């Protein structure tokens, strides 16, 4: 009987030690996990809010429209527009400016305004030097010796005037040209195919087709 009691007492002692060891291990694991979380997350100052990591939304692609052109005259663009509208293809004429070939203006700067410029022109014309009064623009009330399409030609005229004792200079003039496109609305783009383009090229031999971002008034 005494031996049984001792065995039971020993078992209780061993079970108690096992419980204590198990709790200690669990507490150690919890401390390690808490420490890992604290080190892995960025510190947040008091009063600040965390921002969720959401990928930025992609902007929708700009709509593309079919453009027919280009035309140097508005009347030709209008003719094509009427043809497309008759076929039930919603379209519009788009006008835009493009850089053109520059001109070169041979001028003489005159101080004293228009009266002095007219007096200078009178003297020049009496000496058979062709000259004109500039009546508008940034060179107004100065003397013009002509506008040339070639910089070389303008330079030759300037040199000729300088040799005659008339100070002149060459002013480059940037030019802009206007061109016209016929733009098919995005909603009607499905109606444009190679067969349509072939029919249109009968009356518009140099017609070109291209895709570009729709203008603000033709995105529907």
Secondary structure, 3 states (H helix, E strand, C coil): CHHHHHHHHHHHHHHHHHHHHHHHHHHHHHHHHHHHHHHHCCCCCCCCCCCCCCCCCCCCCCCEEEEEEEECCHHHHHHHHHHHHHCCCCEEEEEEEEECCCEEEEEECCCCCHHHHHHHHHHHHHCCCCCEECCCCCCCCCEEEEEECCHHHHHHHHHHHHHCCCCCEEEEECCEEEEEEEEECHHHHHHCCHHHHHHHHHHCCCCEEEEEECCCCCCC
